[in-house]
Amino acid sequence: MAQNPPAAQDLKTDAPVLRLFDFSGGLRLDKYDAQLEPHELRELDGFEVPVAGALRKEQGWVPYNATSLGEGGILGMHRHLNGTTPQLLVAHGSSIYLGDDSLGTFTPVYSSMTPGYQTYFDTWKGFAFIVNGFDRPLKWNGTKVQTMENAPMGAKFVVHYADRLFMPVGDDDVRFSELLDPDTWHDPETGITNNIDVETGDDQEITGIYATQTKLVILKSRSYYYIRGYLPEEWEKDKISGDIGCIAPRSLVEIDGKIFFLTGDRGVYIDDGNSFIPISTPVMDILQKCTPSELKTAVGSRTRWKYRLDIPDHPDGPVRLTFDVRTQKWSYRTMPFKVAAFAAFDVAGDTGDRVVGRADQGIVYYERGGSFNGAAITSSMKTKRFGYAEPDYQIYLRNLIVDIGLAPGDTGVIRWFFNGEPVAADSRPLVDGINRFSLPPTTTLGDDIAFEVEISGTGEGSELRGIVARTIPRRRRWV
């Protein structure tokens, strides 16, 4: 509201100074503004949450393949080690493609798959095994694809554990191969198919399978199982939960011996081997906007100590949630495309790159640089609302210092808001380095103030280091 500049007798001399150099609290949507700590953020989009220090603009995307593989999205990706040579395998349409990292091209190596089915891979004994939930499983030996004639038709997922392959079939069964023999799937003496009946009659489907060094983990829609042991006669099947399960097969990721997964109605959980730990309370407002079908397509991935969950079909558009295992904090990112699959270039002698495949086009991207294929990307943050906490006083902004590092190609701006208004009271452009602003007595007063910083452009490595603000309290003129 417009007011006259304050008279001297109305001002307090002990003007408070707000210093913000710690943003490690991350995004907190589970608290009211009055409950937020100064280092916690009301809004955060496209910044990495630090362990301590500056907010850094997230990386961008550079195409792996400049020419799309055609209509429809990527159905699966896998990094395979053929001898000492890393290979990228991609499923798209009815084909499996082999990527050439140097040329940025794909060559079809198999073209007889039923199109449209999500495809999963695993590497064991020098082969990459391929299933899509409909066709006969395949194996890739580094130069050609072969059909696995004895493997179960319609296998949904594939992992290796205890020197065997395991492939879920249907809602309740998990088939397994003979010891060290991926081509034999029955007992050689009795001829009986090797099968684990997980649990019938529970009206649930198997939604994921994961192997650790010590156990095989089987997930259904609302239940969770361990299988331990090396030989079938030693196996122990334990139902760990009849209430918690996985809704998104691609959300399963292991970090530091802990399994992360997305449930249907409780958000993201961690299985640490002893208990289930819910971790997504700060971002549940984002997850709860989704229907079960929208959550099913979520894609989990790991980069360093961070678990990332892409939700390509979120009703607000494709988004990415990131959880830092060290700080236990969340960040949020609006995505310019839908992520369908992920692969890490982490095999022996590899580059360490991360690549993602689009859900709507046959394009794979490296996660690199500061732009989206040359187009600007934007990162933004918004603080909590800071008030003087005295009913007899309102505040206006007098001095402002912003420390920001802007890479070539990026611009910055700071805005401030009074009383939670959606429209900024004012703003200032930012340049690289320390920005100082002395503001005249303002005609805008408020009970509280919040700050928003936005960095936009094609630069890489830009960061927000800190905000210092001095507000002047003015005695409220009661009517």
Sequence and secondary structure as in RCSB ss.txt:
>XXXX:A:sequence
MAQNPPAAQDLKTDAPVLRLFDFSGGLRLDKYDAQLEPHELRELDGFEVPVAGALRKEQGWVPYNATSLGEGGIL
GMHRHLNGTTPQLLVAHGSSIYLGDDSLGTFTPVYSSMTPGYQTYFDTWKGFAFIVNGFDRPLKWNGTKVQTMEN
APMGAKFVVHYADRLFMPVGDDDVRFSELLDPDTWHDPETGITNNIDVETGDDQEITGIYATQTKLVILKSRSYY
YIRGYLPEEWEKDKISGDIGCIAPRSLVEIDGKIFFLTGDRGVYIDDGNSFIPISTPVMDILQKCTPSELKTAVG
SRTRWKYRLDIPDHPDGPVRLTFDVRTQKWSYRTMPFKVAAFAAFDVAGDTGDRVVGRADQGIVYYERGGSFNGA
AITSSMKTKRFGYAEPDYQIYLRNLIVDIGLAPGDTGVIRWFFNGEPVAADSRPLVDGINRFSLPPTTTLGDDIA
FEVEISGTGEGSELRGIVARTIPRRRRWV
>XXXX:A:secstr
 B     GGGB SS  EEEE   TTEE  SS GGG  TTEESEEESEE  SSS EEE   BEES SS   BS EE
EEEEEEETTEEEEEEEETTEEEEEETTTTEEEEEE  S TT   EEEEETTEEEEE SSS  EEE SS EEE TT
S TT    EEETTEEEEEETTTEEEE BTTBTT  B TTT  B EEE  SSSS  EEEEEE SS EEEEESS EE
EEE SSGGG EEEEEESS   S GGG EEETTEEEEE SSS EEEE SS EEE  GGGHHHHTTS HHHHHT EE
EEETTEEEEEETT TTS EEEEEETTTTEEEEEE SS EEEEEE  STT    EEEEESSBS EEE  SSSBTTB
 EEEEEE   EE   TTEEEEEEEEEEEEE  TTEEEEEEEEETT SS SEEEEE SEEEEEE    SB BSEEE
EEEEEEES SS EEEEEEEEEEEEE    
